[in-house]
Amino acid sequence: MSELTAPQQLSPVYHCQSDTHQYLQAVKQHLHHVCAQHANRLVKVETVDGDVFEGHIVHIDKSILYLSLSNDGADRAFLPGFGFPGNFILPLVLYDLLAISLFI
């Protein structure tokens, strides 16, 4: 059994400023609302790192967008296949999204 040690002081490396936190929460809520309104629609999503994915919005939860990639985009998803036959579900963090475009 391990011995209990005295509590150690923590030295923060990063702490989000209050106004930044509030802004990020507002962005996340807005993105959640937009994605929920466009569920099951074909979209093109661009991340802040420049990755681009095309597929259908199949689910949105607290902070993740689930995008069903078409067979054309499946090679960009490093996940075991699940979801619609022949398609892959790619989870994308809402904070990483730069643009979402609808195909008309």
N, C-alpha and C positions, 0 to 999 in steps of 0.2 A: 504494500500500500504506500502511496506517496504521502509525504508530509505536507501539511498546509503551510504555505509561505505567506509572509506578510505582504499586504497589498503594495504594488509598485506604482510609482507615479507614471502617468502616461504623458508623453510629449507629442501633441498633435502635429502631424505632418501637413495636413490640409483640413480646413474647416470652411464649408460653404457659407458665404455671407448671407444674412437674412434676406436682403432684397433679391439676391441672385436665386436663392431657394424659392422664394415666392414667384419669381418670374418663370423658373423652370416648371414649377407646379402648374402654373397657368398654361404654359405651352403644352405640357403633357395632357391636361384636361381638354384643351382645344383639339389636339391631334386625336385623342380618344373619340371625341364627338364627331369629328370629320370622318374618321375611319368607320365608325359605327353607322353613320348615314350612308356610306358607300359599300357596305358589306355585300359580298357576292358580285361585285363589279370588277371588270378587268382594268387593272391599273399598272402604271409604270412607277416604280419607287426608286428614288436616288438617295443614297446615304451621304452623310457628311464626309466620308472617306472616298466618295466618288464611285462606289459600287452601284450598279443599276440592275434592277430585277423587274420582270414583268410577270404578272399573275393575277389571281383573284383573291380579294380579301375574304378569308374564310372565318376569321375570328379576331376579336380584339379583347384583351383583358386589361388589367390595371396599367401595365406598362409595356406590353408586347403586342405587336401586330403579327398575325399569322397569315402568310401569303402562300397560296397554292401556286407553285410554279408550273408553267406548261412544260411539256417534254423538251421544248427548245431551251428553256432555262434551267432544267433539272441538273445539268452538269455543273452548275455554279453552287448547288446546295450540297453541303457535306454532311448529309443526314441520311439515315436509312429511310427507305420509301414508306410512307404512310399517308393516309388521306385518300384522295380520289385515285382510281386506278391509273397507273402510269405517271402520276404527279407526285411531287414532293412538297411538303409543308416547310416553309422557311420562317423561323421566328425572327422578327426584327425589333430591336429595342426602340421605343418611340423617341428617345433622346437622340438617336443616331439618324433620324430621318431628316432629309433636307428638302425633298420635294415629293409630292404624290400627284400624278397626272392621270386623269380618266381617259380611256380610249372611247371615242365617240363613233 
